[in-house]
Amino acid sequence: MIEFVSLTYAYPDGQTIFKDFSWGVQRAESWVVLGPSGCGKTTLLILLAGLRAPLAGQVLIDGKPLLRPRPHTGLILQDYGLLPWATVRENAALGLRIRTFYGPDGKHAPDEFQPAQDVDPWLSRLGLAPFSDQYPGQISGGQRQRTAIARTLALQPDLLLMDEPFSSLDAPTREGLQRLTLELWREQSLTLVTVTHSIEEAAVLGEKILLLGQPPNTTPAVVENPGGADAEFPDSPGYFALVRDLRRRMAAIE
């Protein structure tokens, strides 16, 4: 589904983050991007979202060059991106409201793309129905993140990008949302790419883990995690062995 083809990208200050970098993701896989601060994790996600363009090479989605944000890509940010003056229901419906402004011109919202207009099923699925008329300042961090997830899934994405989505949450809330994310990934047959700085989270969420090193990144280092995304995996010896291996690899990178 995703291909980086000989991609090169540099920051405005001239620092090259990716150089002749090629990488691929199959449909419905769950990937985690892991690496030290400043290695290009979020930049990779922004390139995938079509919010920045490479200096050379291409990003392909389903074999087509990515030239701008696509309707079927969902992006969930670390700070949730909720409007403080809007209710949970209004925030969840925000993406649908914005989508109507694009119209049927084919640039952003093709004629055939008709997402459901009712966000209430998603509010119920994510346990938000009792809080639908409350404001972000009145609900917990986990509920705010669920609202951001509802807003994204209402647009019926096939590719879901998440940038450190649970890093500011307490451990029980974070683990619950990790399980929920994996449930939704399976139910919706999503292709999932998650950026995290947490080795433990990478081991839980990623069937495959992309390790980025100090820039420029030229060759992808991929760690296979066949037990990842399995509900029983975090209690298995394989999980602890993987965490040790990832710690060793990260220490070598840093």
Phi and psi restraints in degrees (value plus and minus 20) as a CYANA .aco file:
   2 ILE   PHI    -132.2   -92.2
   2 ILE   PSI     115.9   155.9
   3 GLU   PHI    -157.4  -117.4
   3 GLU   PSI     107.0   147.0
   4 PHE   PHI    -117.7   -77.7
   4 PHE   PSI      99.9   139.9
   5 VAL   PHI    -132.7   -92.7
   5 VAL   PSI      85.4   125.4
   6 SER   PHI      26.3    66.3
   6 SER   PSI      30.0    70.0
   7 LEU   PHI    -103.3   -63.3
   7 LEU   PSI     116.0   156.0
   8 THR   PHI    -146.8  -106.8
   8 THR   PSI     113.1   153.1
   9 TYR   PHI    -165.0  -125.0
   9 TYR   PSI     117.8   157.8
  10 ALA   PHI    -153.7  -113.7
  10 ALA   PSI     129.5   169.5
  11 TYR   PHI     -93.5   -53.5
  11 TYR   PSI     142.0   182.0
  12 PRO   PHI     -76.8   -36.8
  12 PRO   PSI     -47.1    -7.1
  13 ASP   PHI     -97.6   -57.6
  13 ASP   PSI     -20.2    19.8
  14 GLY   PHI      79.7   119.7
  14 GLY   PSI     -29.2    10.8
  15 GLN   PHI     -90.4   -50.4
  15 GLN   PSI     103.2   143.2
  16 THR   PHI    -104.8   -64.8
  16 THR   PSI     104.0   144.0
  17 ILE   PHI    -116.1   -76.1
  17 ILE   PSI     -64.6   -24.6
  18 PHE   PHI    -145.3  -105.3
  18 PHE   PSI     117.5   157.5
  19 LYS   PHI    -156.0  -116.0
  19 LYS   PSI      95.2   135.2
  20 ASP   PHI      30.3    70.3
  20 ASP   PSI      27.2    67.2
  21 PHE   PHI    -116.9   -76.9
  21 PHE   PSI     104.4   144.4
  22 SER   PHI    -141.9  -101.9
  22 SER   PSI     118.2   158.2
  23 TRP   PHI    -181.1  -141.1
  23 TRP   PSI     127.5   167.5
  24 GLY   PHI    -159.1  -119.1
  24 GLY   PSI     128.5   168.5
  25 VAL   PHI    -151.1  -111.1
  25 VAL   PSI     111.4   151.4
  26 GLN   PHI    -106.0   -66.0
  26 GLN   PSI     135.9   175.9
  27 ARG   PHI     -79.1   -39.1
  27 ARG   PSI     119.3   159.3
  28 ALA   PHI      50.5    90.5
  28 ALA   PSI      -6.5    33.5
  29 GLU   PHI    -104.1   -64.1
  29 GLU   PSI     136.3   176.3
  30 SER   PHI    -133.7   -93.7
  30 SER   PSI      95.1   135.1
  31 TRP   PHI    -133.5   -93.5
  31 TRP   PSI     127.2   167.2
  32 VAL   PHI    -141.3  -101.3
  32 VAL   PSI     117.5   157.5
  33 VAL   PHI    -124.9   -84.9
  33 VAL   PSI     102.1   142.1
  34 LEU   PHI    -149.3  -109.3
  34 LEU   PSI     124.0   164.0
  35 GLY   PHI     149.7   189.7
  35 GLY   PSI     150.8   190.8
  36 PRO   PHI     -89.7   -49.7
  36 PRO   PSI     144.4   184.4
  37 SER   PHI     -78.3   -38.3
  37 SER   PSI     117.8   157.8
  38 GLY   PHI      63.8   103.8
  38 GLY   PSI     -13.2    26.8
  39 CYS   PHI    -106.1   -66.1
  39 CYS   PSI     -32.5     7.5
  40 GLY   PHI      90.3   130.3
  40 GLY   PSI      -4.3    35.7
  41 LYS   PHI     -81.7   -41.7
  41 LYS   PSI     -73.8   -33.8
  42 THR   PHI     -87.8   -47.8
  42 THR   PSI     -55.2   -15.2
  43 THR   PHI     -80.1   -40.1
  43 THR   PSI     -62.0   -22.0
  44 LEU   PHI     -79.3   -39.3
  44 LEU   PSI     -62.4   -22.4
  45 LEU   PHI     -85.4   -45.4
  45 LEU   PSI     -61.0   -21.0
  46 ILE   PHI     -86.8   -46.8
  46 ILE   PSI     -57.2   -17.2
  47 LEU   PHI     -82.8   -42.8
  47 LEU   PSI     -61.0   -21.0
  48 LEU   PHI     -86.0   -46.0
  48 LEU   PSI     -51.4   -11.4
  49 ALA   PHI     -98.5   -58.5
  49 ALA   PSI     -28.6    11.4
  50 GLY   PHI      58.6    98.6
  50 GLY   PSI      -2.2    37.8
  51 LEU   PHI    -108.4   -68.4
  51 LEU   PSI     -36.5     3.5
  52 ARG   PHI    -156.7  -116.7
  52 ARG   PSI     136.2   176.2
  53 ALA   PHI    -133.4   -93.4
  53 ALA   PSI     124.0   164.0
  54 PRO   PHI     -88.3   -48.3
  54 PRO   PSI     136.6   176.6
  55 LEU   PHI     -94.7   -54.7
  55 LEU   PSI     -51.0   -11.0
  56 ALA   PHI    -171.2  -131.2
  56 ALA   PSI     140.3   180.3
  57 GLY   PHI      58.8    98.8
  57 GLY   PSI    -189.3  -149.3
  58 GLN   PHI    -161.5  -121.5
  58 GLN   PSI     132.6   172.6
  59 VAL   PHI    -126.4   -86.4
  59 VAL   PSI     102.8   142.8
  60 LEU   PHI    -131.8   -91.8
  60 LEU   PSI     115.4   155.4
  61 ILE   PHI    -140.7  -100.7
  61 ILE   PSI     100.1   140.1
  62 ASP   PHI      32.7    72.7
  62 ASP   PSI      18.5    58.5
  63 GLY   PHI      60.8   100.8
  63 GLY   PSI     -21.2    18.8
  64 LYS   PHI    -129.1   -89.1
  64 LYS   PSI     118.0   158.0
  65 PRO   PHI     -80.6   -40.6
  65 PRO   PSI     116.3   156.3
  66 LEU   PHI    -108.6   -68.6
  66 LEU   PSI      89.5   129.5
  67 LEU   PHI    -128.7   -88.7
  67 LEU   PSI     -33.6     6.4
  68 ARG   PHI    -184.2  -144.2
  68 ARG   PSI     149.1   189.1
  69 PRO   PHI     -76.5   -36.5
  69 PRO   PSI     120.4   160.4
  70 ARG   PHI    -127.2   -87.2
  70 ARG   PSI     129.0   169.0
  71 PRO   PHI     -81.2   -41.2
  71 PRO   PSI     -49.0    -9.0
  72 HIS   PHI    -113.0   -73.0
  72 HIS   PSI      -9.0    31.0
  73 THR   PHI    -124.3   -84.3
  73 THR   PSI     106.9   146.9
  74 GLY   PHI    -127.5   -87.5
  74 GLY   PSI     120.5   160.5
  75 LEU   PHI    -147.3  -107.3
  75 LEU   PSI     103.1   143.1
  76 ILE   PHI    -135.1   -95.1
  76 ILE   PSI     102.7   142.7
  77 LEU   PHI    -117.0   -77.0
  77 LEU   PSI     143.6   183.6
  78 GLN   PHI     -83.5   -43.5
  78 GLN   PSI     -55.7   -15.7
  79 ASP   PHI    -113.2   -73.2
  79 ASP   PSI      -8.0    32.0
  80 TYR   PHI      54.6    94.6
  80 TYR   PSI     -58.5   -18.5
  81 GLY   PHI      48.4    88.4
  81 GLY   PSI      12.2    52.2
  82 LEU   PHI    -108.6   -68.6
  82 LEU   PSI     128.3   168.3
  83 LEU   PHI    -102.8   -62.8
  83 LEU   PSI     101.3   141.3
  84 PRO   PHI     -86.7   -46.7
  84 PRO   PSI     -43.0    -3.0
  85 TRP   PHI    -112.0   -72.0
  85 TRP   PSI     -18.1    21.9
  86 ALA   PHI    -129.5   -89.5
  86 ALA   PSI     128.1   168.1
  87 THR   PHI     -93.1   -53.1
  87 THR   PSI     151.8   191.8
  88 VAL   PHI     -76.9   -36.9
  88 VAL   PSI     -66.4   -26.4
  89 ARG   PHI     -83.2   -43.2
  89 ARG   PSI     -63.1   -23.1
  90 GLU   PHI     -85.5   -45.5
  90 GLU   PSI     -58.9   -18.9
  91 ASN   PHI     -85.6   -45.6
  91 ASN   PSI     -60.7   -20.7
  92 ALA   PHI     -85.1   -45.1
  92 ALA   PSI     -50.7   -10.7
  93 ALA   PHI    -110.0   -70.0
  93 ALA   PSI     -20.4    19.6
  94 LEU   PHI     -80.3   -40.3
  94 LEU   PSI     -63.9   -23.9
  95 GLY   PHI     -81.1   -41.1
  95 GLY   PSI     -59.5   -19.5
  96 LEU   PHI     -85.0   -45.0
  96 LEU   PSI     -59.9   -19.9
  97 ARG   PHI     -84.8   -44.8
  97 ARG   PSI     -64.0   -24.0
  98 ILE   PHI     -84.2   -44.2
  98 ILE   PSI     -58.5   -18.5
  99 ARG   PHI     -78.5   -38.5
  99 ARG   PSI     -53.9   -13.9
 100 THR   PHI     -86.7   -46.7
 100 THR   PSI     -43.1    -3.1
 101 PHE   PHI     -91.7   -51.7
 101 PHE   PSI     -43.5    -3.5
 102 TYR   PHI     -93.7   -53.7
 102 TYR   PSI     -51.6   -11.6
 103 GLY   PHI      51.2    91.2
 103 GLY   PSI     160.0   200.0
 104 PRO   PHI    -109.8   -69.8
 104 PRO   PSI      19.9    59.9
 105 ASP   PHI    -104.5   -64.5
 105 ASP   PSI     -27.0    13.0
 106 GLY   PHI      65.0   105.0
 106 GLY   PSI     -30.3     9.7
 107 LYS   PHI     -94.2   -54.2
 107 LYS   PSI     -62.8   -22.8
 108 HIS   PHI    -143.9  -103.9
 108 HIS   PSI     -54.8   -14.8
 109 ALA   PHI    -150.9  -110.9
 109 ALA   PSI      67.4   107.4
 110 PRO   PHI     -78.3   -38.3
 110 PRO   PSI     138.2   178.2
 111 ASP   PHI     -74.3   -34.3
 111 ASP   PSI     -58.3   -18.3
 112 GLU   PHI     -96.6   -56.6
 112 GLU   PSI     -28.8    11.2
 113 PHE   PHI    -108.8   -68.8
 113 PHE   PSI      86.5   126.5
 114 GLN   PHI    -150.2  -110.2
 114 GLN   PSI      63.2   103.2
 115 PRO   PHI     -88.3   -48.3
 115 PRO   PSI     136.5   176.5
 116 ALA   PHI     -80.1   -40.1
 116 ALA   PSI     123.4   163.4
 117 GLN   PHI    -114.9   -74.9
 117 GLN   PSI     -26.5    13.5
 118 ASP   PHI    -126.0   -86.0
 118 ASP   PSI      97.3   137.3
 119 VAL   PHI    -109.2   -69.2
 119 VAL   PSI     -28.6    11.4
 120 ASP   PHI     -77.7   -37.7
 120 ASP   PSI     -59.4   -19.4
 121 PRO   PHI     -78.7   -38.7
 121 PRO   PSI     -56.3   -16.3
 122 TRP   PHI     -92.7   -52.7
 122 TRP   PSI     -55.5   -15.5
 123 LEU   PHI     -83.2   -43.2
 123 LEU   PSI     -59.7   -19.7
 124 SER   PHI     -88.0   -48.0
 124 SER   PSI     -64.0   -24.0
 125 ARG   PHI     -82.0   -42.0
 125 ARG   PSI     -52.9   -12.9
 126 LEU   PHI    -118.5   -78.5
 126 LEU   PSI      -9.7    30.3
 127 GLY   PHI      52.5    92.5
 127 GLY   PSI       5.1    45.1
 128 LEU   PHI    -124.4   -84.4
 128 LEU   PSI     -26.9    13.1
 129 ALA   PHI     -73.9   -33.9
 129 ALA   PSI     -61.7   -21.7
 130 PRO   PHI     -87.2   -47.2
 130 PRO   PSI     -35.0     5.0
 131 PHE   PHI    -131.8   -91.8
 131 PHE   PSI      -8.3    31.7
 132 SER   PHI     -82.9   -42.9
 132 SER   PSI     -45.3    -5.3
 133 ASP   PHI    -120.7   -80.7
 133 ASP   PSI     -12.4    27.6
 134 GLN   PHI    -112.0   -72.0
 134 GLN   PSI     148.1   188.1
 135 TYR   PHI    -124.9   -84.9
 135 TYR   PSI     139.0   179.0
 136 PRO   PHI     -71.7   -31.7
 136 PRO   PSI     -55.6   -15.6
 137 GLY   PHI     -90.9   -50.9
 137 GLY   PSI     -30.2     9.8
 138 GLN   PHI    -122.0   -82.0
 138 GLN   PSI     -21.6    18.4
 139 ILE   PHI    -142.4  -102.4
 139 ILE   PSI     147.9   187.9
 140 SER   PHI     -98.0   -58.0
 140 SER   PSI     149.1   189.1
 141 GLY   PHI     -81.3   -41.3
 141 GLY   PSI     -60.7   -20.7
 142 GLY   PHI     -83.7   -43.7
 142 GLY   PSI     -58.6   -18.6
 143 GLN   PHI     -89.7   -49.7
 143 GLN   PSI     -54.6   -14.6
 144 ARG   PHI     -84.9   -44.9
 144 ARG   PSI     -60.9   -20.9
 145 GLN   PHI     -86.5   -46.5
 145 GLN   PSI     -57.6   -17.6
 146 ARG   PHI     -82.7   -42.7
 146 ARG   PSI     -55.7   -15.7
 147 THR   PHI     -83.5   -43.5
 147 THR   PSI     -62.5   -22.5
 148 ALA   PHI     -83.1   -43.1
 148 ALA   PSI     -57.8   -17.8
 149 ILE   PHI     -86.6   -46.6
 149 ILE   PSI     -63.0   -23.0
 150 ALA   PHI     -80.8   -40.8
 150 ALA   PSI     -63.5   -23.5
 151 ARG   PHI     -79.0   -39.0
 151 ARG   PSI     -59.4   -19.4
 152 THR   PHI     -94.6   -54.6
 152 THR   PSI     -65.5   -25.5
 153 LEU   PHI     -90.1   -50.1
 153 LEU   PSI     -43.6    -3.6
 154 ALA   PHI     -81.7   -41.7
 154 ALA   PSI     -42.7    -2.7
 155 LEU   PHI    -106.4   -66.4
 155 LEU   PSI     -17.0    23.0
 156 GLN   PHI      35.5    75.5
 156 GLN   PSI      36.9    76.9
 157 PRO   PHI     -94.3   -54.3
 157 PRO   PSI     135.2   175.2
 158 ASP   PHI    -125.7   -85.7
 158 ASP   PSI     -35.1     4.9
 159 LEU   PHI    -145.3  -105.3
 159 LEU   PSI     102.2   142.2
 160 LEU   PHI    -136.8   -96.8
 160 LEU   PSI     101.3   141.3
 161 LEU   PHI    -130.2   -90.2
 161 LEU   PSI     111.1   151.1
 162 MET   PHI    -151.6  -111.6
 162 MET   PSI     108.3   148.3
 163 ASP   PHI    -127.0   -87.0
 163 ASP   PSI      80.5   120.5
 164 GLU   PHI      22.7    62.7
 164 GLU   PSI      37.9    77.9
 165 PRO   PHI     -91.5   -51.5
 165 PRO   PSI     -40.5    -0.5
 166 PHE   PHI    -138.9   -98.9
 166 PHE   PSI      -8.1    31.9
 167 SER   PHI     -86.8   -46.8
 167 SER   PSI     -47.3    -7.3
 168 SER   PHI    -114.0   -74.0
 168 SER   PSI     -13.8    26.2
 169 LEU   PHI    -118.8   -78.8
 169 LEU   PSI     135.3   175.3
 170 ASP   PHI     -89.3   -49.3
 170 ASP   PSI     142.5   182.5
 171 ALA   PHI     -78.0   -38.0
 171 ALA   PSI     -69.1   -29.1
 172 PRO   PHI     -81.7   -41.7
 172 PRO   PSI     -61.3   -21.3
 173 THR   PHI     -85.5   -45.5
 173 THR   PSI     -62.9   -22.9
 174 ARG   PHI     -80.4   -40.4
 174 ARG   PSI     -66.0   -26.0
 175 GLU   PHI     -85.1   -45.1
 175 GLU   PSI     -58.0   -18.0
 176 GLY   PHI     -83.9   -43.9
 176 GLY   PSI     -60.7   -20.7
 177 LEU   PHI     -92.9   -52.9
 177 LEU   PSI     -50.3   -10.3
 178 GLN   PHI     -82.2   -42.2
 178 GLN   PSI     -65.1   -25.1
 179 ARG   PHI     -83.3   -43.3
 179 ARG   PSI     -61.8   -21.8
 180 LEU   PHI     -82.4   -42.4
 180 LEU   PSI     -62.8   -22.8
 181 THR   PHI     -78.6   -38.6
 181 THR   PSI     -63.7   -23.7
 182 LEU   PHI     -87.4   -47.4
 182 LEU   PSI     -56.6   -16.6
 183 GLU   PHI     -81.7   -41.7
 183 GLU   PSI     -66.5   -26.5
 184 LEU   PHI     -87.1   -47.1
 184 LEU   PSI     -57.0   -17.0
 185 TRP   PHI     -78.0   -38.0
 185 TRP   PSI     -65.4   -25.4
 186 ARG   PHI     -89.2   -49.2
 186 ARG   PSI     -67.2   -27.2
 187 GLU   PHI     -80.8   -40.8
 187 GLU   PSI     -62.0   -22.0
 188 GLN   PHI    -116.1   -76.1
 188 GLN   PSI     -19.5    20.5
 189 SER   PHI      32.2    72.2
 189 SER   PSI      24.6    64.6
 190 LEU   PHI     -97.3   -57.3
 190 LEU   PSI     130.2   170.2
 191 THR   PHI    -111.7   -71.7
 191 THR   PSI     103.5   143.5
 192 LEU   PHI    -139.5   -99.5
 192 LEU   PSI     107.2   147.2
 193 VAL   PHI    -147.5  -107.5
 193 VAL   PSI      95.8   135.8
 194 THR   PHI    -138.4   -98.4
 194 THR   PSI     108.7   148.7
 195 VAL   PHI    -112.6   -72.6
 195 VAL   PSI     113.6   153.6
 196 THR   PHI    -169.4  -129.4
 196 THR   PSI     136.5   176.5
 197 HIS   PHI    -124.7   -84.7
 197 HIS   PSI     -18.4    21.6
 198 SER   PHI    -116.9   -76.9
 198 SER   PSI      98.5   138.5
 199 ILE   PHI     -82.1   -42.1
 199 ILE   PSI     -61.5   -21.5
 200 GLU   PHI     -84.3   -44.3
 200 GLU   PSI     -60.8   -20.8
 201 GLU   PHI     -86.0   -46.0
 201 GLU   PSI     -58.5   -18.5
 202 ALA   PHI     -79.7   -39.7
 202 ALA   PSI     -61.0   -21.0
 203 ALA   PHI     -87.7   -47.7
 203 ALA   PSI     -48.9    -8.9
 204 VAL   PHI    -101.0   -61.0
 204 VAL   PSI     -62.6   -22.6
 205 LEU   PHI    -112.7   -72.7
 205 LEU   PSI     -43.5    -3.5
 206 GLY   PHI    -120.6   -80.6
 206 GLY   PSI     102.1   142.1
 207 GLU   PHI     -87.6   -47.6
 207 GLU   PSI     -52.6   -12.6
 208 LYS   PHI    -156.2  -116.2
 208 LYS   PSI     124.1   164.1
 209 ILE   PHI    -142.0  -102.0
 209 ILE   PSI     103.2   143.2
 210 LEU   PHI    -115.3   -75.3
 210 LEU   PSI      96.2   136.2
 211 LEU   PHI    -115.1   -75.1
 211 LEU   PSI      99.7   139.7
 212 LEU   PHI    -121.1   -81.1
 212 LEU   PSI     124.2   164.2
 213 GLY   PHI    -131.3   -91.3
 213 GLY   PSI    -185.3  -145.3
 214 GLN   PHI     -85.2   -45.2
 214 GLN   PSI     115.0   155.0
 215 PRO   PHI     -85.6   -45.6
 215 PRO   PSI     133.6   173.6
 216 PRO   PHI    -101.9   -61.9
 216 PRO   PSI     120.8   160.8
 217 ASN   PHI    -104.0   -64.0
 217 ASN   PSI     105.1   145.1
 218 THR   PHI    -136.4   -96.4
 218 THR   PSI     -52.6   -12.6
 219 THR   PHI    -151.4  -111.4
 219 THR   PSI     107.0   147.0
 220 PRO   PHI     -89.9   -49.9
 220 PRO   PSI     114.2   154.2
 221 ALA   PHI    -122.8   -82.8
 221 ALA   PSI      94.2   134.2
 222 VAL   PHI    -133.4   -93.4
 222 VAL   PSI     107.9   147.9
 223 VAL   PHI    -126.8   -86.8
 223 VAL   PSI      98.9   138.9
 224 GLU   PHI     -95.7   -55.7
 224 GLU   PSI     118.9   158.9
 225 ASN   PHI    -158.1  -118.1
 225 ASN   PSI      50.8    90.8
 226 PRO   PHI     -80.7   -40.7
 226 PRO   PSI     -43.1    -3.1
 227 GLY   PHI    -104.7   -64.7
 227 GLY   PSI     -32.0     8.0
 228 GLY   PHI     -80.3   -40.3
 228 GLY   PSI     132.3   172.3
 229 ALA   PHI      52.2    92.2
 229 ALA   PSI     -12.8    27.2
 230 ASP   PHI    -116.0   -76.0
 230 ASP   PSI     110.6   150.6
 231 ALA   PHI     -79.6   -39.6
 231 ALA   PSI     -49.4    -9.4
 232 GLU   PHI    -107.1   -67.1
 232 GLU   PSI     -31.1     8.9
 233 PHE   PHI     -80.6   -40.6
 233 PHE   PSI     -62.2   -22.2
 234 PRO   PHI     -81.1   -41.1
 234 PRO   PSI     -35.2     4.8
 235 ASP   PHI    -120.8   -80.8
 235 ASP   PSI     -12.6    27.4
 236 SER   PHI    -120.1   -80.1
 236 SER   PSI     137.1   177.1
 237 PRO   PHI     -79.6   -39.6
 237 PRO   PSI     -52.3   -12.3
 238 GLY   PHI     -81.6   -41.6
 238 GLY   PSI     -56.1   -16.1
 239 TYR   PHI     -83.1   -43.1
 239 TYR   PSI     -68.5   -28.5
 240 PHE   PHI     -86.4   -46.4
 240 PHE   PSI     -54.4   -14.4
 241 ALA   PHI     -86.5   -46.5
 241 ALA   PSI     -60.6   -20.6
 242 LEU   PHI     -84.8   -44.8
 242 LEU   PSI     -63.3   -23.3
 243 VAL   PHI     -80.4   -40.4
 243 VAL   PSI     -62.8   -22.8
 244 ARG   PHI     -81.9   -41.9
 244 ARG   PSI     -63.3   -23.3
 245 ASP   PHI     -84.2   -44.2
 245 ASP   PSI     -62.2   -22.2
 246 LEU   PHI     -86.4   -46.4
 246 LEU   PSI     -57.7   -17.7
 247 ARG   PHI     -82.3   -42.3
 247 ARG   PSI     -62.3   -22.3
 248 ARG   PHI     -82.7   -42.7
 248 ARG   PSI     -65.4   -25.4
 249 ARG   PHI     -84.2   -44.2
 249 ARG   PSI     -60.5   -20.5
 250 MET   PHI     -86.1   -46.1
 250 MET   PSI     -59.7   -19.7
 251 ALA   PHI     -82.1   -42.1
 251 ALA   PSI     -56.9   -16.9
 252 ALA   PHI     -89.1   -49.1
 252 ALA   PSI     -54.3   -14.3
 253 ILE   PHI     -90.7   -50.7
 253 ILE   PSI     -65.9   -25.9
